[in-house]
Amino acid sequence: MARTPKATPARRTGGAKKKQERRDPDKPKRRYRPGTVALREIRKYQRSTELLIRKLPFARLVREISNRCSPEPLRWTAEALLALQDAAEAAMVGLFEDTNLCAIHAKRVTIMIRDMQLARRIRGRLHGFGGY
């Protein structure tokens, strides 16, 4: 008796799965009050420790800048790029903290470009990201 080939189950190719809608189609989508989602995002990012800038675009930018400054292309290890990105994000967070303090001092909750300029000026040349 000849063997018949078994039907193998079809494999998924990694395409996006369709998400089941759980809400009633007649009900409108949930709308939060202004600021609620922003506060939730603030808490989420304050809890997290992962880097927020994507790694590959940051690495491309670092390589582009270093190639502009050096006559021959520099080689970067993954650890060096990661350390540089960590330091850059920490410096940006610190600058935004000082910028927010300047806005609060001016009795505002929205940061403006002049708050960041003031924060950089108060920090000085060493910690203020370059000249004025």
Contact map, one row per residue, 1 for C-alpha under 8 A:
111000000000000000000000000000000000000000000000000000000000000000000000000000000000000000000000000000000000000000000000000000000000
111100000000000000000000000000000000000000000000000000000000000000000000000000000000000000000000000000000000000000000000000000000000
111110000000000000000000000000000000000000000000000000000000000000000000000000000000000000000000000000000000000000000000000000000000
011111000000000000000000000000000000000000000000000000000000000000000000000000000000000000000000000000000000000000000000000000000000
001111100000000000000000000000000000000000000000000000000000000000000000000000000000000000000000000000000000000000000000000000000000
000111110000000000000000000000000000000000000000000000000000000000000000000000000000000000000000000000000000000000000000000000000000
000011111000000000000000000000000000000000000000000000000000000000000000000000000000000000000000000000000000000000000000000000000000
000001111100000000000000000000000000000000000000000000000000000000000000000000000000000000000000000000000000000000000000000000000000
000000111110000000000000000000000000000000000000000000000000000000000000000000000000000000000000000000000000000000000000000000000000
000000011111000000000000000000000000000000000000000000000000000000000000000000000000000000000000000000000000000000000000000000000000
000000001111100000000000000000000000000000000000000000000000000000000000000000000000000000000000000000000000000000000000000000000000
000000000111111000000000000000000000000000000000000000000000000000000000000000000000000000000000000000000000000000000000000000000000
000000000011111000000000000000000000000000000000000000000000000000000000000000000000000000000000000000000000000000000000000000000000
000000000001111100000000000000000000000000000000000000000000000000000000000000000000000000000000000000000000000000000000000000000000
000000000001111110000000000000000000000000000000000000000000000000000000000000000000000000000000000000000000000000000000000000000000
000000000000011111000000000000000000000000000000000000000000000000000000000000000000000000000000000000000000000000000000000000000000
000000000000001111100000000000000000000000000000000000000000000000000000000000000000000000000000000000000000000000000000000000000000
000000000000000111110000000000000000000000000000000000000000000000000000000000000000000000000000000000000000000000000000000000000000
000000000000000011111000000000000000000000000000000000000000000000000000000000000000000000000000000000000000000000000000000000000000
000000000000000001111100000000000000000000000000000000000000000000000000000000000000000000000000000000000000000000000000000000000000
000000000000000000111111000000000000000000000000000000000000000000000000000000000000000000000000000000000000000000000000000000000000
000000000000000000011111000000000000000000000000000000000000000000000000000000000000000000000000000000000000000000000000000000000000
000000000000000000001111101000000000000000000000000000000000000000000000000000000000000000000000000000000000000000000000000000000000
000000000000000000001111111000000000000000000000000000000000000000000000000000000000000000000000000000000000000000000000000000000000
000000000000000000000011111100000000000000000000000000000000000000000000000000000000000000000000000000000000000000000000000000000000
000000000000000000000001111100000000000000000000000000000000000000000000000000000000000000000000000000000000000000000000000000000000
000000000000000000000011111110000000000000000000000000000000000000000000000000000000000000000000000000000000000000000000000000000000
000000000000000000000000111111000000000000000000000000000000000000000000000000000000000000000000000000000000000000000000000000000000
000000000000000000000000001111100000000000000000000000000000000000000000000000000000000000000000000000000000000000000000000000000000
000000000000000000000000000111110000000000000000000000000000000000000000000000000000000000000000000000000000000000000000000000000000
000000000000000000000000000011111000000000000000000000000000000000000000000000000000000000000000000000000000000000000000000000000000
000000000000000000000000000001111101100000000000000000000000000000000000000000000000000000000000000000000000000000000000000000000000
000000000000000000000000000000111111100000000000000000000000000000000000000000000000000000000000000000000000000000000000000000000000
000000000000000000000000000000011111100000000000000000000000000000000000000000000000000000000000000000000000000000000000000000000000
000000000000000000000000000000001111111000000000000000000000000000000000000000000000000000000000000000000000000000000000000000000000
000000000000000000000000000000011111111100000000000000000000000000000000000000000000000000000000000000000000000000000000000000000000
000000000000000000000000000000011111111110000000000000000000000000000000000000000000000000000000000000000000000000000000000000000000
000000000000000000000000000000000011111111000000000000000000000000000000000000000000000000000000000000000000000000000000000000000000
000000000000000000000000000000000011111111100000000000000000000000000000000000000000000000000000000000000000000000000000000000000000
000000000000000000000000000000000001111111110000000000000000000000000000000000000000000000000000000000000000000000000000000000000000
000000000000000000000000000000000000111111111000000000000000000000000000000000000000000000000000000000000000000000000000000000000000
000000000000000000000000000000000000011111111100000000000000000000000000000000000000000000000000000000000000000000000000000000000000
000000000000000000000000000000000000001111111110000000000000000000000000000000000000000000000000000000000000000000000000000000000000
000000000000000000000000000000000000000111111111000000000000000000000000000000000000000000000000000000000000000000000000000000000000
000000000000000000000000000000000000000011111111100000000000000000000000000000000000000000000000000000000000000000000000000000000000
000000000000000000000000000000000000000001111111100000000000000000000000000000000000000000000000000000000000000000000000000000000000
000000000000000000000000000000000000000000111111100000000000000000000000000000000000000000000000000000000000000000000000000000000000
000000000000000000000000000000000000000000011111110000000000000000000000000000000000000000000000000000000000000000000000000000000000
000000000000000000000000000000000000000000001111111000000000000000000000000000000000000000000000000000000000000000000000000000000000
000000000000000000000000000000000000000000000001111100000000000000000000000000000000000000000000000000000000000000000000000000000000
000000000000000000000000000000000000000000000000111111000000000000000000000000000000010010000000000000000000000000000000000000000000
000000000000000000000000000000000000000000000000011111000000000000000000000000000000000010000000000000000000000000000000000000000000
000000000000000000000000000000000000000000000000001111100100000000000000000000000000000010000000000000000000000000000000000000000000
000000000000000000000000000000000000000000000000001111111100000000000000000000000000000000000000000000000000000000000000000000000000
000000000000000000000000000000000000000000000000000011111110000000000000000000000100100000000000000000000000000000000000000000000000
000000000000000000000000000000000000000000000000000001111111000000000000000000000000000000000000000000000000000000000000000000000000
000000000000000000000000000000000000000000000000000001111111100000000000000000000000000000000000000000000000000000000000000000000000
000000000000000000000000000000000000000000000000000011111111110000000000000000000000100000000000000000000000000000000000000000000000
000000000000000000000000000000000000000000000000000000111111111000000000000000001000000000000000000000000000000000000000000000000000
000000000000000000000000000000000000000000000000000000011111111100000000000000000000000000000000000000000000000000000000000000000000
000000000000000000000000000000000000000000000000000000001111111110000000000000000000000000000000000000000000000000000000000000000000
000000000000000000000000000000000000000000000000000000000111111111000000000000001000000000000000000000000000000000000000000000000000
000000000000000000000000000000000000000000000000000000000011111111100000010000000000000000000000000000000000000000000000000000000000
000000000000000000000000000000000000000000000000000000000001111111110000000000000000000000000000000000000000000000000000000000000000
000000000000000000000000000000000000000000000000000000000000111111111000000000000000000000000000000000000000000000000000000000000000
000000000000000000000000000000000000000000000000000000000000011111111100110000000000000000000000000000000000000000000000000000000000
000000000000000000000000000000000000000000000000000000000000001111111111110000000000000000000000000000000000000000000000000000000000
000000000000000000000000000000000000000000000000000000000000000111111110000000000000000000000000000000000000000000000000000000000000
000000000000000000000000000000000000000000000000000000000000000011111110000000000000000000000000000000000000000000000000000000000000
000000000000000000000000000000000000000000000000000000000000000001111111110000000000000000000000000000000000000000000000000000000000
000000000000000000000000000000000000000000000000000000000000000000111111100000000000000000000000000000000000000000000000000000000000
000000000000000000000000000000000000000000000000000000000000000000100111110000000000000000000000000000000000000000000000000000000000
000000000000000000000000000000000000000000000000000000000000000001100111111000000000000000000000000000000000000000000000000000000000
000000000000000000000000000000000000000000000000000000000000001001100101111100000000000000000000000000000000000000000000000000000000
000000000000000000000000000000000000000000000000000000000000000000000000111110000000000000000000000000000000000000000000000000000000
000000000000000000000000000000000000000000000000000000000000000000000000011111011000000000000000000000000000000000000000000000000000
000000000000000000000000000000000000000000000000000000000000000000000000001111111000000000000000000000000000000000000000000000000000
000000000000000000000000000000000000000000000000000000000000000000000000000111111100000000000000000000000000000000000000000000000000
000000000000000000000000000000000000000000000000000000000000000000000000000011111110000000000000000000000000000000000000000000000000
000000000000000000000000000000000000000000000000000000000000000000000000000111111111000000000000000000000000000000000000000000000000
000000000000000000000000000000000000000000000000000000000010010000000000000111111111100000000000000000000000000000000000000000000000
000000000000000000000000000000000000000000000000000000100000000000000000000001111111110000000000000000000000000000000000000000000000
000000000000000000000000000000000000000000000000000000000000000000000000000000111111111000000000000000000000000000000000000000000000
000000000000000000000000000000000000000000000000000000000000000000000000000000011111111100000000000000000000000000000000000000000000
000000000000000000000000000000000000000000000000000000100100000000000000000000001111111110000000000000000000000000000000000000000000
000000000000000000000000000000000000000000000000001000000000000000000000000000000111111111000000000000000000000000000000000000000000
000000000000000000000000000000000000000000000000000000000000000000000000000000000011111111100000000000000000000000000000000000000000
000000000000000000000000000000000000000000000000000000000000000000000000000000000001111111110000000000000000000000000000000000000000
000000000000000000000000000000000000000000000000001110000000000000000000000000000000111111111000000000000000000000000000000000000000
000000000000000000000000000000000000000000000000000000000000000000000000000000000000011111111100000000000000000000000000000000000000
000000000000000000000000000000000000000000000000000000000000000000000000000000000000001111111110000000000000000000000000000000000000
000000000000000000000000000000000000000000000000000000000000000000000000000000000000000111111111000000000000000000000000000000000000
000000000000000000000000000000000000000000000000000000000000000000000000000000000000000011111111100000000000000000000000000000000000
000000000000000000000000000000000000000000000000000000000000000000000000000000000000000001111111110000000000000000000000000000000000
000000000000000000000000000000000000000000000000000000000000000000000000000000000000000000111111111000000000000000010011000000010000
000000000000000000000000000000000000000000000000000000000000000000000000000000000000000000011111111100000000000000010000000000000000
000000000000000000000000000000000000000000000000000000000000000000000000000000000000000000001111111110000000000000000000000000000000
000000000000000000000000000000000000000000000000000000000000000000000000000000000000000000000111111111000000000000010010000000000000
000000000000000000000000000000000000000000000000000000000000000000000000000000000000000000000011111111100000001000110110000000000000
000000000000000000000000000000000000000000000000000000000000000000000000000000000000000000000001111111110000111000100000000000000000
000000000000000000000000000000000000000000000000000000000000000000000000000000000000000000000000111111111000000000000000000000000000
000000000000000000000000000000000000000000000000000000000000000000000000000000000000000000000000011111111100001000110110000000000000
000000000000000000000000000000000000000000000000000000000000000000000000000000000000000000000000001111111111111100100000000000000000
000000000000000000000000000000000000000000000000000000000000000000000000000000000000000000000000000111111111100000000000000000000000
000000000000000000000000000000000000000000000000000000000000000000000000000000000000000000000000000011111111000000000000000000000000
000000000000000000000000000000000000000000000000000000000000000000000000000000000000000000000000000001111111000000000000000000000000
000000000000000000000000000000000000000000000000000000000000000000000000000000000000000000000000000000111111100000000000000000000000
000000000000000000000000000000000000000000000000000000000000000000000000000000000000000000000000000000111111111000000000000000000000
000000000000000000000000000000000000000000000000000000000000000000000000000000000000000000000000000100110011111000000000000000000000
000000000000000000000000000000000000000000000000000000000000000000000000000000000000000000000000000100100001111100000000000000000000
000000000000000000000000000000000000000000000000000000000000000000000000000000000000000000000000001101100001111110110000000000000000
000000000000000000000000000000000000000000000000000000000000000000000000000000000000000000000000000000100000011111110000000000000000
000000000000000000000000000000000000000000000000000000000000000000000000000000000000000000000000000000000000001111111000000000000000
000000000000000000000000000000000000000000000000000000000000000000000000000000000000000000000000000000000000000111111100000000000000
000000000000000000000000000000000000000000000000000000000000000000000000000000000000000000000000001101100000001111111110000000000000
000000000000000000000000000000000000000000000000000000000000000000000000000000000000000000000011011001000000001111111111000000000000
000000000000000000000000000000000000000000000000000000000000000000000000000000000000000000000000000000000000000011111111100000000000
000000000000000000000000000000000000000000000000000000000000000000000000000000000000000000000000001001000000000001111111110000000000
000000000000000000000000000000000000000000000000000000000000000000000000000000000000000000000010011001000000000000111111111000010000
000000000000000000000000000000000000000000000000000000000000000000000000000000000000000000000010000000000000000000011111111100111001
000000000000000000000000000000000000000000000000000000000000000000000000000000000000000000000000000000000000000000001111111110010001
000000000000000000000000000000000000000000000000000000000000000000000000000000000000000000000000000000000000000000000111111100010000
000000000000000000000000000000000000000000000000000000000000000000000000000000000000000000000000000000000000000000000011111111110000
000000000000000000000000000000000000000000000000000000000000000000000000000000000000000000000000000000000000000000000001111111110000
000000000000000000000000000000000000000000000000000000000000000000000000000000000000000000000000000000000000000000000000101111111111
000000000000000000000000000000000000000000000000000000000000000000000000000000000000000000000000000000000000000000000000001111111100
000000000000000000000000000000000000000000000000000000000000000000000000000000000000000000000000000000000000000000000001001111111100
000000000000000000000000000000000000000000000000000000000000000000000000000000000000000000000010000000000000000000000011111111111110
000000000000000000000000000000000000000000000000000000000000000000000000000000000000000000000000000000000000000000000001000011111110
000000000000000000000000000000000000000000000000000000000000000000000000000000000000000000000000000000000000000000000000000011111111
000000000000000000000000000000000000000000000000000000000000000000000000000000000000000000000000000000000000000000000000000010011111
000000000000000000000000000000000000000000000000000000000000000000000000000000000000000000000000000000000000000000000001100010000111
